[in-house]
Amino acid sequence: MLSVFILSAIGLAVLLLLLSSELSAAFHNNAHARRRPTLIRAEPAQLTASDEVSLTVRAAELDKSLGLTAHERDVVNVHRLCSPSEAYVTSIAGASESSDERRRNSRFPRGRSLGSGSGFIVDSSGYLVTNYHVVQRAYEMNDIRERLGVFAALSGSISGQVFVRFGSDEASARYLSCDIVGVAKELDIAVLKIKDTPESPLKALSFGSSSALLVGQTTVACGNPFGLDKTLTSGIVSALGRSVTGVAGNTLKNCVQTDAAINPGNR
């Protein structure tokens, strides 16, 4: 009986030793697998000349990396906020076109230039504000056409047409046809409505209040003068309550004077 017990004990010991070896090997393999993650070979991306690659960087991170001052960050952020809503406004004298013809010729409006300047979106449905003198000649031309009525239609006389453009690339930017919704000559203001469908959603700017302005505060003027997209100048409030003579010969009261460079019709 003793020999049988000894043999059984030896067999149990051998079995435990084998199990211990298996467990140790399994633990070692698992630990090794954790230390050495599986590597998957990826084929390199094949880029062609037509592919576009862009990197996105948060504006705040970019400003931080450039070491901008607080004032510089404020001006830069005004530019970022307002520039998508700025438009180049141009008016021409040309023959009336159908909607299909206008779409085909939307790249380059044809006709005699009547005036140009800047405008900005005030409603995402397509309403813009610009200076009246920018579209004045087109407005007066259309007013004469309406007075002539049927005679203008029979004679095939030309009309004043207004277009807006977002972006600075003359070769690829699209010109959108506009209606002159209304004008306030005494304020040198005109409201336009885009007739064509824009390629991307329009972003409207909200109006502020000038009643709380103080002389010495910072001013920023941005626009699209002469089709030069996203132009920006900065200055201060030089004076309040100024009076100037408008294009209609009337006096414009309570104007804000600033030393920021602003050409008439370009802001």
Backbone torsions as a table, in degrees:
resi	resn	phi	psi	omega
1	MET	NA	-37.4	-179.7
2	LEU	-63.8	-41.6	179.5
3	SER	-64.9	-37.9	178.3
4	VAL	-64.7	-40.7	179.5
5	PHE	-63.4	-42.4	179.6
6	ILE	-63.0	-42.2	179.3
7	LEU	-64.4	-39.7	179.6
8	SER	-65.3	-39.6	179.2
9	ALA	-65.4	-40.9	178.6
10	ILE	-64.0	-41.9	179.0
11	GLY	-63.0	-40.2	178.1
12	LEU	-64.5	-39.1	178.9
13	ALA	-64.1	-43.3	178.4
14	VAL	-61.4	-41.3	-179.2
15	LEU	-63.8	-43.2	178.1
16	LEU	-63.7	-37.8	178.4
17	LEU	-63.6	-42.2	178.6
18	LEU	-64.1	-43.7	179.2
19	LEU	-63.2	-40.6	178.9
20	SER	-62.5	-40.3	178.8
21	SER	-64.2	-41.9	-179.6
22	GLU	-64.8	-44.7	179.4
23	LEU	-63.3	-40.1	179.0
24	SER	-64.0	-42.0	179.6
25	ALA	-65.0	-41.8	179.8
26	ALA	-63.4	-43.9	178.4
27	PHE	-62.5	-42.2	179.0
28	HIS	-62.0	-43.2	-180.0
29	ASN	-65.0	-42.4	-179.9
30	ASN	-65.5	-42.6	178.3
31	ALA	-63.9	-38.8	178.4
32	HIS	-65.0	-38.4	179.3
33	ALA	-66.3	-35.4	178.5
34	ARG	-69.1	-35.0	-179.7
35	ARG	-73.9	-27.3	-177.3
36	ARG	-120.2	89.6	-179.9
37	PRO	-63.9	152.5	-179.8
38	THR	-69.0	131.1	178.8
39	LEU	-102.5	130.2	179.1
40	ILE	-110.2	124.3	-178.7
41	ARG	-76.4	124.1	179.8
42	ALA	-109.9	137.9	177.2
43	GLU	-71.6	138.1	178.9
44	PRO	-63.7	144.0	-179.6
45	ALA	-65.8	137.1	178.7
46	GLN	-98.5	108.6	-178.9
47	LEU	-102.4	143.3	176.6
48	THR	-113.2	173.1	-177.6
49	ALA	-64.1	-24.0	-177.4
50	SER	-87.0	-10.7	-179.3
51	ASP	-74.7	143.5	176.9
52	GLU	-114.6	130.1	179.9
53	VAL	-118.8	127.9	-179.4
54	SER	-134.1	149.8	177.2
55	LEU	-115.6	135.7	-178.9
56	THR	-102.6	127.6	178.6
57	VAL	-127.5	132.2	178.1
58	ARG	-62.0	138.5	-177.5
59	ALA	-57.9	-40.1	-178.7
60	ALA	-63.3	-38.8	178.9
61	GLU	-67.9	-38.7	178.0
62	LEU	-63.8	-45.9	179.6
63	ASP	-61.0	-39.9	-179.7
64	LYS	-65.5	-41.6	-178.9
65	SER	-67.5	-27.5	179.5
66	LEU	-84.9	-10.2	178.9
67	GLY	69.3	37.7	-178.6
68	LEU	-69.7	146.3	174.0
69	THR	-75.9	168.2	179.6
70	ALA	-60.6	-41.4	178.8
71	HIS	-64.2	-43.0	179.5
72	GLU	-63.5	-40.3	178.7
73	ARG	-62.6	-39.4	179.4
74	ASP	-62.4	-46.3	-178.7
75	VAL	-66.1	-43.2	179.0
76	VAL	-60.9	-41.1	-179.0
77	ASN	-69.8	-33.0	173.8
78	VAL	-61.9	-43.2	178.4
79	HIS	-61.9	-44.5	179.5
80	ARG	-62.6	-38.3	-177.5
81	LEU	-72.5	-41.0	-170.4
82	CYS	-91.5	-31.8	-171.2
83	SER	-58.2	-35.3	178.8
84	PRO	-65.2	-18.5	-177.6
85	SER	-96.5	-3.4	-179.2
86	GLU	-82.9	144.5	-179.0
87	ALA	-137.3	150.2	171.5
88	TYR	-91.5	124.9	-178.0
89	VAL	-109.8	129.7	177.4
90	THR	-138.4	144.1	178.6
91	SER	-123.6	141.5	-177.8
92	ILE	-135.1	160.9	172.1
93	ALA	-103.9	114.5	-178.3
94	GLY	-153.7	167.5	178.0
95	ALA	-68.9	143.8	179.3
96	SER	-63.0	139.7	-179.8
97	GLU	-118.9	153.4	173.2
98	SER	-73.1	167.8	-179.5
99	SER	-62.5	-36.5	178.5
100	ASP	-66.7	-43.0	178.9
101	GLU	-64.9	-36.1	-179.5
102	ARG	-66.7	-38.3	178.2
103	ARG	-65.7	-38.1	180.0
104	ARG	-69.1	-32.0	-175.9
105	ASN	-103.3	16.9	-173.6
106	SER	-68.5	-17.1	179.4
107	ARG	-68.9	-48.7	-175.6
108	PHE	-133.0	98.6	176.4
109	PRO	-59.3	134.1	-178.2
110	ARG	-103.8	134.7	178.8
111	GLY	151.5	179.2	-179.5
112	ARG	-86.2	128.9	-176.8
113	SER	-65.9	135.1	178.9
114	LEU	-112.4	-16.7	-178.9
115	GLY	158.4	158.8	179.3
116	SER	-154.6	162.4	179.9
117	GLY	178.0	-156.7	-177.9
118	SER	-109.7	157.6	173.7
119	GLY	-148.6	169.2	177.6
120	PHE	-145.5	148.6	-177.5
121	ILE	-72.5	129.7	176.3
122	VAL	-114.3	-9.2	177.1
123	ASP	-149.9	132.0	-174.8
124	SER	-66.2	-11.1	176.7
125	SER	-79.4	-3.8	173.1
126	GLY	119.6	15.5	178.9
127	TYR	-91.7	135.4	178.7
128	LEU	-125.3	157.9	172.2
129	VAL	-118.2	135.2	175.5
130	THR	-142.1	179.5	175.0
131	ASN	-78.9	144.3	179.5
132	TYR	-61.2	-39.5	-175.7
133	HIS	-66.7	-17.0	176.8
134	VAL	-68.3	-35.8	-177.1
135	VAL	-114.7	11.2	-173.8
136	GLN	-57.2	-49.0	-175.8
137	ARG	-67.6	-37.0	176.3
138	ALA	-66.2	-40.7	179.3
139	TYR	-63.6	-45.2	-180.0
140	GLU	-66.4	-36.9	178.2
141	MET	-62.8	-43.5	179.5
142	ASN	-69.8	-32.3	176.9
143	ASP	-63.7	-39.5	177.4
144	ILE	-65.9	-40.5	178.3
145	ARG	-59.6	-42.3	-179.8
146	GLU	-65.8	-35.2	179.6
147	ARG	-71.2	-35.2	177.8
148	LEU	-71.8	-28.9	177.1
149	GLY	59.8	-122.1	-174.7
150	VAL	-63.9	-28.8	179.8
151	PHE	-66.6	-36.5	177.7
152	ALA	-66.0	-39.2	179.9
153	ALA	-66.6	-40.3	-179.2
154	LEU	-69.5	-36.4	-177.9
155	SER	-80.8	-12.2	-179.7
156	GLY	64.8	33.7	-177.1
157	SER	-67.9	154.4	-177.8
158	ILE	-76.2	163.0	-178.8
159	SER	-125.6	164.1	175.2
160	GLY	-88.0	120.5	-178.1
161	GLN	-115.2	143.6	-178.1
162	VAL	-120.0	135.7	179.5
163	PHE	-131.8	151.5	173.4
164	VAL	-125.1	153.4	179.9
165	ARG	-139.1	133.4	174.5
166	PHE	-106.0	127.9	-176.9
167	GLY	104.6	161.4	-173.6
168	SER	-107.9	-9.0	-176.7
169	ASP	-77.8	104.2	-177.0
170	GLU	-60.6	-32.6	-174.9
171	ALA	-77.5	-30.3	-173.9
172	SER	-115.6	-19.1	-177.9
173	ALA	-67.0	145.5	-177.4
174	ARG	-100.2	135.4	175.6
175	TYR	-91.5	128.3	-178.8
176	LEU	-107.0	130.7	-179.5
177	SER	-73.8	143.9	-177.3
178	CYS	-130.1	153.4	167.4
179	ASP	-99.7	146.1	172.2
180	ILE	-87.7	106.0	-174.9
181	VAL	-74.6	-42.6	-179.1
182	GLY	-169.5	160.6	179.9
183	VAL	-135.5	152.4	171.7
184	ALA	-127.0	90.0	-174.8
185	LYS	-58.9	-38.1	-177.0
186	GLU	-67.4	-18.3	178.0
187	LEU	-109.6	-0.6	-176.7
188	ASP	56.6	45.6	-177.9
189	ILE	-125.3	140.8	173.9
190	ALA	-136.1	143.5	178.0
191	VAL	-111.2	128.7	-180.0
192	LEU	-114.0	156.0	175.0
193	LYS	-130.0	121.5	179.9
194	ILE	-69.5	127.6	179.8
195	LYS	-90.6	-38.3	-178.8
196	ASP	-78.4	159.2	179.2
197	THR	-83.5	120.6	179.6
198	PRO	-69.2	156.9	-178.4
199	GLU	-75.4	-22.0	178.7
200	SER	-139.8	158.0	-178.7
201	PRO	-57.3	145.5	-180.0
202	LEU	-91.1	141.1	-179.6
203	LYS	-111.3	121.4	-177.4
204	ALA	-89.2	146.4	173.8
205	LEU	-96.5	144.3	178.5
206	SER	-91.5	153.2	179.6
207	PHE	-85.2	145.7	175.3
208	GLY	-106.8	-171.7	179.5
209	SER	-122.1	134.4	179.5
210	SER	-95.7	-1.5	-174.6
211	SER	-68.9	-23.8	-177.8
212	ALA	-100.8	8.8	-178.6
213	LEU	-66.7	148.1	176.2
214	LEU	-124.5	143.2	176.0
215	VAL	-60.8	130.4	-179.0
216	GLY	105.6	-14.1	177.4
217	GLN	-69.2	155.8	-178.6
218	THR	-74.5	139.1	174.2
219	THR	-123.2	147.9	177.6
220	VAL	-130.9	128.8	178.0
221	ALA	-114.9	126.2	-179.7
222	CYS	-135.8	150.7	-177.9
223	GLY	-178.2	-162.0	-176.0
224	ASN	-133.5	61.1	-175.6
225	PRO	-69.3	133.1	176.8
226	PHE	58.1	23.5	-179.3
227	GLY	80.4	7.4	178.0
228	LEU	-86.5	97.9	-169.0
229	ASP	-62.8	140.5	170.1
230	LYS	58.0	52.3	175.0
231	THR	-88.2	138.2	-176.3
232	LEU	-137.5	136.9	172.8
233	THR	-132.4	159.1	-177.1
234	SER	-135.7	152.5	178.0
235	GLY	-164.9	-150.2	177.7
236	ILE	-133.0	166.1	171.8
237	VAL	-74.2	112.2	-175.8
238	SER	-85.3	-33.6	-179.8
239	ALA	-165.4	160.6	178.8
240	LEU	-123.3	156.9	175.3
241	GLY	72.0	25.0	178.6
242	ARG	-75.9	156.2	174.8
243	SER	-120.0	132.0	178.4
244	VAL	-132.6	162.7	178.9
245	THR	-92.5	126.1	-179.5
246	GLY	-82.3	176.5	-177.8
247	VAL	-68.0	-21.5	179.3
248	ALA	-85.6	2.2	179.2
249	GLY	87.5	-0.5	-179.1
250	ASN	-92.4	166.2	180.0
251	THR	-91.7	125.7	175.6
252	LEU	-96.6	117.1	-175.5
253	LYS	-99.0	165.3	176.0
254	ASN	56.8	41.7	178.5
255	CYS	-86.1	153.4	177.5
256	VAL	-97.1	123.4	177.8
257	GLN	-93.0	134.0	178.6
258	THR	-140.4	154.7	176.9
259	ASP	-94.7	4.1	172.3
260	ALA	-65.5	134.2	-175.7
261	ALA	-66.7	116.8	-179.9
262	ILE	-135.3	115.7	173.2
263	ASN	-85.9	145.1	-178.5
264	PRO	-55.1	125.0	177.5
265	GLY	86.4	-1.8	-175.4
266	ASN	-107.2	7.3	176.6
267	ARG	-138.8	NA	NA
